[in-house]
Amino acid sequence: MTGLLIELKREDNATVFVLSGRLDTLNAPGFAQKVESDLVSSDKVIFDLTNIEYIASSGLREFLTICKKAQTSNTEVVLKGLNSDVKEVFDVTGFSQFFNIED
């Protein structure tokens, strides 16, 4: 799989984005645009990264932008299902400290 698939779900009071594939330079901008409107209209946004096989620095940058926008609208952002490689990227770059990361 070379692209990024984004599935939107609603669970209780949360918006859930189920991501699959690669979050790289080619699809990071489209990813940010797709989730932006739901950030301000939800109390909680969950990103299920179980099926993300790769994340580039551009993907990390988009997550940081999402985090900042969520803070201004008092939206909780949760990342869950990070595989060991993706979790390591978040840890090594220091991005783990900005997010609530669940297993």
ABEGO torsion letter per residue (X at the ends): XABBBBBBBBBEABBBBBBBEBBBAAAAAAAAAAAAAAAAABABBBBBAAABABBBAAAAAAAAAAAAAAAAAGBBBBBBGBBAAAAAAAAAAGAAAABBBBX
